[in-house]
Amino acid sequence: MTTNPINTLAVRALAARHHRSECDSNSNTGSRSCDHTYDRTVLEPGCSFINEDPFYIVDLGVVASQLERWRAALPRVIPYYAVKCNPDPVIVQTLALLGCSFDCASRGEISLVQNVSAELPDDVPKPDIIFANPCKGRAHIIDAVCRGVQYMTFDNVAEIHKCASVSKRIKLVLRIFADDSGSQIQLSTKFGAPRQHWNKLLVEAKQAGLEVVGVSFHVGCGCRDVTRYEMALRDAKEVFEMARRDFGFEMRILDIGGGFPGETLNSVTHEYDKIDDNNPKSEAKEEESTIMYFEKIAVSLALMLDEIFPPSSGVKIIAEPGRYFVAACATLVASVISVRVNLTDDKTSEDEIITKYRTESCGGSKNSELQDNFAYYINDGVYGSFRDNILFYQPTTRPHKLCHKIVGVVNREGQDAWRTLKALDDISNGQNESNAMYPSTVFGPTCDSVDVLFRGVLLPKMNVGDWMYFQNMGAYTSAFASTYSGFLSTEKFYVWNLPSCNYKKFMDERRVLVGETKTLSRIHLELENQLPTTEGRSVALDFARQHAIVCLNMS
């Protein structure tokens, strides 16, 4: 069986947390899973407190690699990370350390970026911020101005008057309408000034004593037609010329928006999806037809920018990528909390109901009669991490069974615990899984009937206590999560799993410690490499146990 690095990381994280849970149980300290002050005498013998809550594995190396990839593909376009996509302070600080700027949509996001930036080393410049919400609350504008944020987007007259009443120092960026009809998520119905309003808005800004310094647009998320960018760029150029010629505005900023893809295909294709159903088209090719890769967009976009806004124009070009940076950086691991088996009327054996049909996107069975033979209930759902990926955006993830096995009792001594952690990892890599796949439904944990994650997805037989993992879960997941039905926010394990990344040297030279506030754990991204001895591994596990951080280098 080929080693699966995601499975390996998940098993290591699971083992570290299992060890911490054992320690908490023996020390009678509190945990997320259970209040140990309860009367434990009512429990059956052998009933232990096992932390079965879902958790994320957040690979900061992916975030850094995406930034490197962006700068190589679009060197003229300065990325401003859209904080709304995933406001994780550790991700924000990682990007800030690497010189990224930020797109904020509220005073809360501005505060987050500036608080994180305050902890940066002296030799790292403070990031720029654009308040890229065309319709802002007045209190948010006041707070932003007092915090030194000048650049703000707008698309209506009311916003001009509101900004003018707060401060004449505000620099306005006009958000124009962009044709996003071919995108998965369309924003033009809510934001963007149509052509017939451009002149009026520029007149109002001039009369209000505010300076318009640029144009922004957004072609929507999941855009599959690069000609949408060309149309928007030519419209922006028209506004630039109008603003300069008729109003004397010094136009110097072009914001090309966000919506750039960052997901990977390996989360929706799997070896067991390659069941022969006499379909000449492979699922990988079917999926590729629905996704426009970032590189394809970047090549076309770079040529358009050089033609319409050449370097000689002196225009500063920025973008607001969010999903691009973080979609692939997070893997969600959730526990199976209940199982329902739906037997067929004719008592067909389980072996006979194995589907022979290839799955559609994200694993949906093409044969509806074979769905719902097995139903699995997991402890995360549409009110938690799956709201965007299931209800709004084309799903870019599918469930995979986590291959692991608990071996023995984890010793509380660091050295023994680390060896057990390695043993769990080795077993996960060598485990021989059955190839039998069954059409299944995956439900979330709430009592709401809308909490359905997948139908007709092919999965091996699973039991209560087994774990599933889902890739591409970094964008609009934890940011959308609620505490509906009393379910808590999902725990996170941070890793750095790209040792070949050029930014690793940058991080190591500064001996980066991610976080030093009450909300962040103080860790080192390369702790295991820094302390390769047995004692060092013990320290590494202590960090993992104490802060829910896995410090790994997979090289």
C-alpha positions as CSV (number, residue, x, y, z in Angstrom):
1,M,0.0,0.0,0.0
2,T,1.4,3.4,-1.0
3,T,2.1,5.8,1.8
4,N,-0.6,8.5,2.0
5,P,0.9,11.6,3.6
6,I,-2.5,13.0,4.6
7,N,-3.4,9.7,6.3
8,T,0.0,9.7,8.0
9,L,-0.5,13.2,9.4
10,A,-4.0,12.5,10.6
11,V,-2.9,9.3,12.4
12,R,-0.1,11.2,14.1
13,A,-2.4,13.9,15.2
14,L,-5.0,11.4,16.4
15,A,-2.3,9.5,18.4
16,A,-1.0,12.7,20.0
17,R,-4.5,13.7,21.0
18,H,-5.3,10.2,22.2
19,H,-2.3,10.5,24.5
20,R,-3.4,13.8,25.8
21,S,-6.8,12.5,26.5
22,E,-5.4,9.6,28.4
23,C,-3.3,12.0,30.5
24,D,-6.3,14.2,31.1
25,S,-8.4,11.2,32.2
26,N,-5.8,10.1,34.7
27,S,-5.2,13.6,36.1
28,N,-8.9,14.5,36.3
29,T,-8.4,17.7,34.3
30,G,-11.1,19.1,32.1
31,S,-11.3,18.4,28.4
32,R,-13.6,19.1,25.5
33,S,-15.0,15.6,25.5
34,C,-16.2,15.2,29.0
35,D,-16.3,17.0,32.4
36,H,-14.3,14.7,34.7
37,T,-15.9,16.1,37.7
38,Y,-18.9,13.9,37.0
39,D,-19.6,10.8,39.0
40,R,-17.6,8.2,37.0
41,T,-18.8,5.3,39.2
42,V,-21.9,5.1,37.1
43,L,-19.9,4.1,34.0
44,E,-19.3,0.6,32.8
45,P,-15.9,-0.9,33.7
46,G,-13.4,0.0,31.0
47,C,-15.3,3.0,29.7
48,S,-12.6,5.6,29.1
49,F,-12.7,9.2,28.1
50,I,-11.7,9.3,24.5
51,N,-11.7,12.5,22.6
52,E,-13.8,11.8,19.5
53,D,-14.3,15.4,18.5
54,P,-13.4,16.4,14.9
55,F,-10.2,18.2,14.2
56,Y,-8.3,20.0,11.4
57,I,-4.8,19.4,10.2
58,V,-3.6,22.8,8.9
59,D,-0.5,22.6,6.7
60,L,1.1,26.0,6.8
61,G,3.6,24.8,4.2
62,V,0.8,24.7,1.6
63,V,0.0,28.3,2.4
64,A,3.6,29.4,1.9
65,S,3.9,27.3,-1.3
66,Q,0.8,28.9,-2.7
67,L,2.2,32.4,-2.1
68,E,5.5,31.3,-3.9
69,R,3.4,29.9,-6.7
70,W,1.4,33.1,-7.1
71,R,4.5,35.3,-7.2
72,A,6.0,33.1,-9.9
73,A,2.8,33.1,-12.0
74,L,1.7,36.7,-11.5
75,P,4.7,38.7,-10.5
76,R,3.0,42.0,-11.2
77,V,-0.1,41.3,-9.1
78,I,0.3,41.8,-5.3
79,P,-1.9,39.4,-3.4
80,Y,-4.1,40.8,-0.6
81,Y,-5.3,37.7,1.3
82,A,-9.1,37.7,1.8
83,V,-9.2,37.2,5.6
84,K,-12.9,36.3,5.4
85,C,-12.1,33.0,3.8
86,N,-10.3,31.7,6.8
87,P,-9.5,34.2,9.6
88,D,-7.2,31.7,11.5
89,P,-4.6,33.9,13.3
90,V,-1.9,31.4,12.6
91,I,-2.5,31.5,8.9
92,V,-2.7,35.2,8.9
93,Q,0.6,35.5,10.8
94,T,2.2,33.0,8.4
95,L,1.2,35.1,5.4
96,A,2.2,38.3,7.2
97,L,5.7,36.9,7.9
98,L,6.0,36.1,4.2
99,G,5.2,39.7,3.2
100,C,1.6,39.3,2.1
101,S,-1.0,42.1,2.4
102,F,-4.6,41.7,3.4
103,D,-8.2,42.3,2.2
104,C,-10.4,43.0,5.2
105,A,-14.2,43.2,5.2
106,S,-14.9,44.4,8.7
107,R,-13.2,46.2,11.7
108,G,-12.9,42.8,13.3
109,E,-10.7,41.5,10.5
110,I,-8.7,44.7,10.5
111,S,-8.1,44.3,14.2
112,L,-7.1,40.7,13.7
113,V,-4.5,41.6,11.1
114,Q,-3.0,44.5,13.0
115,N,-2.9,42.5,16.3
116,V,-1.0,39.7,14.5
117,S,1.2,42.1,12.7
118,A,2.2,43.7,16.0
119,E,4.1,40.4,16.8
120,L,6.1,40.4,13.6
121,P,9.9,40.6,13.8
122,D,11.3,44.1,13.4
123,D,12.8,43.2,9.9
124,V,9.4,42.2,8.5
125,P,7.4,45.2,7.2
126,K,3.8,45.7,8.5
127,P,1.3,44.5,5.8
128,D,-0.9,46.8,3.8
129,I,-4.7,46.6,4.3
130,I,-7.6,47.4,1.9
131,F,-11.1,47.7,3.3
132,A,-12.7,45.8,0.4
133,N,-16.3,45.8,1.5
134,P,-18.3,48.1,-0.8
135,C,-21.1,48.6,1.8
136,K,-19.6,49.2,5.3
137,G,-21.1,50.2,8.6
138,R,-20.2,53.7,9.7
139,A,-18.7,52.5,12.9
140,H,-16.5,50.1,10.9
141,I,-15.3,53.0,8.7
142,I,-14.5,55.1,11.8
143,D,-12.6,52.3,13.4
144,A,-10.6,51.6,10.2
145,V,-9.6,55.2,9.7
146,C,-8.5,55.5,13.3
147,R,-6.4,52.4,12.7
148,G,-4.7,54.0,9.7
149,V,-6.5,52.2,6.9
150,Q,-7.1,54.5,4.0
151,Y,-8.1,52.5,1.0
152,M,-11.8,51.5,0.8
153,T,-14.0,50.2,-2.0
154,F,-17.5,51.6,-2.8
155,D,-20.2,51.2,-5.5
156,N,-22.9,53.7,-4.5
157,V,-23.6,57.3,-3.6
158,A,-24.6,56.6,0.0
159,E,-21.1,55.0,0.6
160,I,-19.4,58.2,-0.7
161,H,-21.4,60.5,1.7
162,K,-20.8,58.1,4.6
163,C,-17.0,58.0,4.0
164,A,-16.9,61.8,3.5
165,S,-18.6,62.4,6.8
166,V,-15.9,60.3,8.6
167,S,-12.7,61.5,7.0
168,K,-11.5,63.2,3.8
169,R,-8.3,61.1,4.1
170,I,-10.1,58.0,2.8
171,K,-9.0,56.9,-0.7
172,L,-11.8,55.4,-2.7
173,V,-11.6,52.4,-5.1
174,L,-14.7,52.1,-7.3
175,R,-16.1,48.6,-7.5
176,I,-17.6,48.1,-11.0
177,F,-19.9,45.4,-12.3
178,A,-18.3,42.4,-13.8
179,D,-20.0,39.7,-15.8
180,D,-19.8,36.6,-13.6
181,S,-22.5,34.6,-15.3
182,G,-20.2,31.6,-15.9
183,S,-18.9,31.4,-12.3
184,Q,-20.0,29.0,-9.6
185,I,-20.6,31.8,-7.0
186,Q,-21.8,35.1,-8.5
187,L,-21.5,38.4,-6.7
188,S,-22.6,40.9,-9.3
189,T,-26.2,40.9,-8.1
190,K,-25.1,42.4,-4.9
191,F,-22.0,44.4,-5.6
192,G,-20.5,46.4,-8.5
193,A,-21.6,49.7,-10.1
194,P,-23.0,49.3,-13.7
195,R,-21.7,51.4,-16.5
196,Q,-24.5,54.0,-16.4
197,H,-23.5,54.9,-12.8
198,W,-19.8,55.4,-13.3
199,N,-19.9,59.1,-14.2
200,K,-22.4,60.0,-11.5
201,L,-20.3,58.2,-8.8
202,L,-17.2,60.1,-9.9
203,V,-19.1,63.4,-9.8
204,E,-20.4,62.7,-6.3
205,A,-16.9,61.7,-5.0
206,K,-15.4,64.9,-6.5
207,Q,-18.1,67.1,-4.9
208,A,-17.7,65.3,-1.6
209,G,-14.0,66.1,-1.5
210,L,-12.8,62.5,-1.7
211,E,-10.2,61.1,-4.0
212,V,-10.9,58.1,-6.2
213,V,-7.6,56.3,-6.8
214,G,-8.6,53.1,-8.5
215,V,-11.0,50.4,-9.7
216,S,-11.9,47.0,-8.4
217,F,-14.0,44.1,-9.8
218,H,-14.7,40.5,-9.1
219,V,-15.6,37.9,-11.7
220,G,-17.0,35.5,-9.1
221,C,-15.7,32.3,-7.6
222,G,-15.0,29.3,-9.8
223,C,-14.8,31.3,-13.0
224,R,-14.3,29.0,-16.0
225,D,-14.0,31.7,-18.7
226,V,-10.9,33.9,-18.8
227,T,-12.7,36.2,-21.3
228,R,-14.6,37.5,-18.2
229,Y,-11.3,39.0,-17.0
230,E,-10.6,40.7,-20.3
231,M,-14.1,42.3,-20.3
232,A,-13.7,43.5,-16.8
233,L,-10.1,44.8,-17.4
234,R,-11.3,46.8,-20.5
235,D,-14.1,48.3,-18.4
236,A,-11.7,49.2,-15.7
237,K,-9.4,50.9,-18.2
238,E,-12.4,52.9,-19.4
239,V,-13.0,54.1,-15.9
240,F,-9.4,55.0,-15.4
241,E,-9.4,57.2,-18.5
242,M,-12.7,58.8,-17.6
243,A,-11.6,59.6,-14.0
244,R,-8.3,61.1,-15.1
245,R,-9.6,63.0,-18.1
246,D,-12.9,64.4,-16.7
247,F,-12.2,64.7,-13.0
248,G,-8.4,64.9,-12.5
249,F,-8.2,61.9,-10.3
250,E,-4.8,60.2,-10.0
251,M,-5.8,56.6,-10.7
252,R,-3.1,54.3,-9.5
253,I,-4.7,51.1,-8.2
254,L,-6.3,48.2,-10.0
255,D,-7.9,45.5,-7.9
256,I,-8.8,42.4,-9.9
257,G,-10.6,40.7,-7.1
258,G,-10.5,37.1,-5.9
259,G,-12.2,33.7,-6.7
260,F,-9.0,32.0,-7.8
261,P,-9.1,28.2,-7.4
262,G,-6.9,26.6,-4.8
263,E,-8.4,23.1,-4.4
264,T,-6.6,19.9,-5.5
265,L,-8.2,17.1,-7.5
266,N,-6.7,14.3,-5.4
267,S,-9.5,14.8,-2.8
268,V,-12.2,13.9,-5.2
269,T,-10.5,11.1,-7.1
270,H,-9.3,8.0,-5.5
271,E,-8.0,4.6,-6.5
272,Y,-11.2,2.9,-5.6
273,D,-13.1,5.2,-7.9
274,K,-11.6,3.5,-10.9
275,I,-14.2,0.7,-11.0
276,D,-14.8,-0.2,-14.6
277,D,-18.4,0.8,-15.6
278,N,-17.7,0.7,-19.3
279,N,-17.5,4.5,-19.4
280,P,-14.7,5.6,-21.7
281,K,-14.2,8.8,-19.8
282,S,-12.2,8.7,-16.6
283,E,-13.5,10.6,-13.6
284,A,-10.3,12.6,-13.4
285,K,-11.0,13.9,-16.9
286,E,-14.6,14.6,-16.0
287,E,-13.5,16.6,-13.0
288,E,-10.9,18.5,-14.9
289,S,-13.6,19.7,-17.3
290,T,-15.3,21.5,-14.4
291,I,-12.2,23.1,-13.0
292,M,-10.0,25.9,-14.4
293,Y,-6.6,25.6,-12.9
294,F,-4.8,28.6,-11.5
295,E,-1.9,28.4,-13.9
296,K,-4.3,28.5,-16.9
297,I,-6.0,31.6,-15.5
298,A,-2.6,33.2,-14.6
299,V,-1.1,32.8,-18.1
300,S,-4.0,34.4,-19.8
301,L,-4.4,37.1,-17.1
302,A,-0.8,38.1,-17.2
303,L,-1.0,38.6,-21.0
304,M,-4.2,40.7,-20.6
305,L,-2.6,42.9,-17.9
306,D,0.5,43.5,-20.0
307,E,-1.7,44.6,-22.9
308,I,-4.4,46.7,-21.1
309,F,-2.4,47.9,-18.1
310,P,1.3,47.6,-19.2
311,P,4.1,48.1,-16.7
312,S,4.7,51.6,-18.2
313,S,1.3,52.7,-16.9
314,G,2.6,52.8,-13.4
315,V,-0.6,51.2,-12.1
316,K,-0.3,49.1,-8.9
317,I,-2.2,45.8,-9.5
318,I,-3.6,43.9,-6.6
319,A,-5.8,40.9,-6.1
320,E,-7.9,39.4,-3.2
321,P,-7.2,35.7,-3.3
322,G,-8.7,33.8,-0.4
323,R,-9.7,30.3,-1.4
324,Y,-6.6,30.1,-3.5
325,F,-4.3,30.3,-0.4
326,V,-6.1,28.1,2.1
327,A,-8.5,25.7,0.3
328,A,-5.9,22.9,0.1
329,C,-4.1,23.7,3.4
330,A,-6.6,22.0,5.7
331,T,-7.8,18.4,6.1
332,L,-10.8,17.7,8.3
333,V,-10.8,14.5,10.4
334,A,-14.2,13.5,11.8
335,S,-15.4,10.5,13.8
336,V,-18.2,8.1,12.9
337,I,-20.7,8.4,15.8
338,S,-23.4,6.2,14.4
339,V,-24.1,3.7,11.6
340,R,-27.3,2.6,10.0
341,V,-27.5,-0.4,7.6
342,N,-30.4,-0.5,5.2
343,L,-31.0,-4.0,4.0
344,T,-32.8,-4.6,0.7
345,D,-36.2,-6.2,0.6
346,D,-34.9,-9.3,-1.1
347,K,-32.3,-9.8,1.5
348,T,-29.5,-9.2,-1.0
349,S,-26.2,-9.9,0.7
350,E,-23.7,-7.1,1.3
351,D,-21.4,-8.5,-1.3
352,E,-24.1,-8.4,-4.0
353,I,-24.9,-4.7,-3.4
354,I,-21.3,-3.5,-4.1
355,T,-21.7,-1.0,-6.8
356,K,-19.9,-1.4,-10.1
357,Y,-20.5,2.1,-11.1
358,R,-17.9,4.8,-11.2
359,T,-18.6,7.8,-8.9
360,E,-19.5,11.2,-10.1
361,S,-17.9,14.3,-8.7
362,C,-17.2,13.9,-5.1
363,G,-18.1,10.2,-5.1
364,G,-21.8,10.3,-5.8
365,S,-23.1,7.0,-7.3
366,K,-24.7,7.2,-10.7
367,N,-27.1,4.4,-9.8
368,S,-29.7,5.9,-7.4
369,E,-31.1,2.4,-6.6
370,L,-27.8,1.5,-4.9
371,Q,-27.7,4.5,-2.6
372,D,-28.3,4.5,1.1
373,N,-27.3,0.9,1.8
374,F,-25.1,2.3,4.5
375,A,-25.6,5.5,6.4
376,Y,-22.8,7.0,8.5
377,Y,-23.3,9.9,11.0
378,I,-20.2,11.9,11.7
379,N,-19.6,14.7,14.2
380,D,-19.3,17.6,11.8
381,G,-21.8,18.8,9.3
382,V,-23.4,21.7,7.4
383,Y,-23.6,23.8,10.5
384,G,-19.9,23.2,11.1
385,S,-17.3,22.8,8.5
386,F,-19.4,21.8,5.4
387,R,-21.7,24.8,4.9
388,D,-19.8,26.2,1.9
389,N,-18.6,23.0,0.4
390,I,-22.0,21.4,0.4
391,L,-24.6,24.1,0.2
392,F,-23.0,26.8,-1.9
393,Y,-19.8,25.9,-3.7
394,Q,-19.3,22.9,-6.0
395,P,-18.0,20.2,-3.7
396,T,-14.3,19.8,-3.9
397,T,-13.9,17.1,-1.2
398,R,-15.2,13.6,-0.6
399,P,-14.9,11.3,2.4
400,H,-12.0,8.9,2.8
401,K,-11.6,6.3,5.5
402,L,-8.7,7.0,7.9
403,C,-6.5,3.9,8.1
404,H,-5.2,3.5,11.6
405,K,-5.2,1.1,14.5
406,I,-4.8,1.8,18.2
407,V,-1.9,-0.3,19.6
408,G,-1.6,-0.9,23.3
409,V,-1.8,1.8,26.0
410,V,0.0,5.0,25.4
411,N,2.6,5.6,28.1
412,R,2.8,9.0,29.6
413,E,6.6,9.1,29.3
414,G,7.5,11.2,26.3
415,Q,9.9,8.7,24.8
416,D,7.5,5.8,24.9
417,A,4.7,7.9,23.7
418,W,6.7,9.1,20.7
419,R,7.5,5.5,19.8
420,T,3.9,4.6,20.0
421,L,3.0,7.5,17.8
422,K,5.5,6.2,15.2
423,A,4.1,2.7,15.5
424,L,0.6,4.0,14.8
425,D,2.0,5.8,11.8
426,D,3.8,2.7,10.5
427,I,0.7,0.6,10.9
428,S,-1.4,3.1,9.0
429,N,1.0,2.9,6.1
430,G,1.1,-0.9,6.0
431,Q,-2.5,-1.6,6.7
432,N,-4.1,-3.7,4.0
433,E,-7.6,-2.4,3.3
434,S,-10.3,-4.3,1.6
435,N,-11.3,-3.0,-1.8
436,A,-15.0,-3.6,-1.2
437,M,-16.9,-0.4,-1.6
438,Y,-20.5,0.3,-0.8
439,P,-22.8,3.2,-1.8
440,S,-23.3,5.2,1.4
441,T,-24.8,8.3,2.8
442,V,-22.9,10.6,5.2
443,F,-24.9,12.7,7.6
444,G,-23.9,15.5,10.0
445,P,-24.5,15.3,13.7
446,T,-27.5,17.7,14.2
447,C,-31.2,16.8,14.2
448,D,-31.8,19.0,11.1
449,S,-32.8,17.0,8.0
450,V,-30.8,19.4,5.9
451,D,-27.6,18.2,7.5
452,V,-26.7,15.7,4.7
453,L,-23.2,15.8,3.4
454,F,-23.0,13.1,0.7
455,R,-25.4,10.6,-0.9
456,G,-24.4,7.6,-2.8
457,V,-20.7,8.0,-2.0
458,L,-18.6,4.9,-2.3
459,L,-17.0,3.9,1.0
460,P,-15.7,0.7,2.7
461,K,-17.7,-0.7,5.6
462,M,-17.2,1.4,8.7
463,N,-18.0,1.2,12.3
464,V,-18.7,3.5,15.2
465,G,-15.4,5.0,16.3
466,D,-13.8,4.9,12.8
467,W,-12.6,8.1,11.3
468,M,-13.1,9.8,8.0
469,Y,-10.9,12.6,6.5
470,F,-11.8,15.3,4.0
471,Q,-9.3,17.3,2.0
472,N,-9.7,20.8,0.6
473,M,-11.3,22.0,3.8
474,G,-9.5,25.3,4.4
475,A,-11.8,27.8,2.7
476,Y,-15.0,29.0,4.2
477,T,-15.2,26.1,6.6
478,S,-14.2,27.1,10.1
479,A,-15.1,30.7,9.2
480,F,-18.8,29.6,8.6
481,A,-19.0,27.2,11.5
482,S,-21.6,27.8,14.2
483,T,-22.3,26.3,17.6
484,Y,-25.8,25.1,16.6
485,S,-27.1,22.3,18.8
486,G,-24.2,23.0,21.2
487,F,-21.4,21.6,19.0
488,L,-18.1,23.4,19.7
489,S,-15.6,24.8,17.3
490,T,-13.2,22.4,15.7
491,E,-9.7,21.8,17.1
492,K,-6.7,22.5,14.9
493,F,-3.3,20.8,14.5
494,Y,-0.7,22.9,12.6
495,V,2.0,21.2,10.6
496,W,4.7,22.3,8.1
497,N,4.8,19.6,5.5
498,L,6.7,21.2,2.6
499,P,10.4,21.1,3.5
500,S,11.4,21.9,-0.1
501,C,9.6,25.2,-0.1
502,N,11.9,28.1,-0.6
503,Y,10.2,29.9,2.3
504,K,11.3,27.3,4.8
505,K,14.7,28.9,4.9
506,F,13.1,32.3,5.5
507,M,11.1,30.8,8.4
508,D,14.0,28.9,9.9
509,E,16.3,31.9,9.8
510,R,13.9,33.9,12.0
511,R,13.3,30.9,14.2
512,V,9.6,31.7,13.8
513,L,7.3,31.2,16.7
514,V,3.7,31.2,15.6
515,G,1.7,33.1,18.2
516,E,2.4,34.7,21.5
517,T,-1.0,35.8,22.6
518,K,-3.7,34.2,24.7
519,T,-5.4,32.8,21.6
520,L,-2.3,31.4,19.9
521,S,0.0,28.5,21.0
522,R,3.7,29.3,21.0
523,I,5.3,26.6,18.8
524,H,8.1,26.2,16.4
525,L,7.3,24.9,12.9
526,E,10.4,22.6,12.7
527,L,10.6,21.5,16.3
528,E,11.4,17.9,15.5
529,N,14.3,18.9,13.3
530,Q,15.6,21.4,15.8
531,L,15.6,18.7,18.5
532,P,16.3,15.4,16.9
533,T,17.3,13.5,20.0
534,T,15.1,11.4,22.2
535,E,14.8,14.2,24.6
536,G,13.8,16.5,21.7
537,R,11.1,14.2,20.6
538,S,9.7,14.1,24.1
539,V,9.6,17.9,24.1
540,A,7.9,17.8,20.7
541,L,5.2,15.5,22.0
542,D,4.7,17.7,25.1
543,F,4.0,20.6,22.8
544,A,1.6,18.5,20.8
545,R,-0.2,17.3,23.9
546,Q,-0.4,20.7,25.5
547,H,-1.2,22.9,22.5
548,A,-2.9,20.4,20.1
549,I,0.0,21.1,17.7
550,V,1.7,18.4,15.6
551,C,5.3,19.5,14.8
552,L,6.3,17.4,11.9
553,N,8.6,17.3,9.0
554,M,7.6,14.6,6.5
555,S,10.9,14.6,4.6
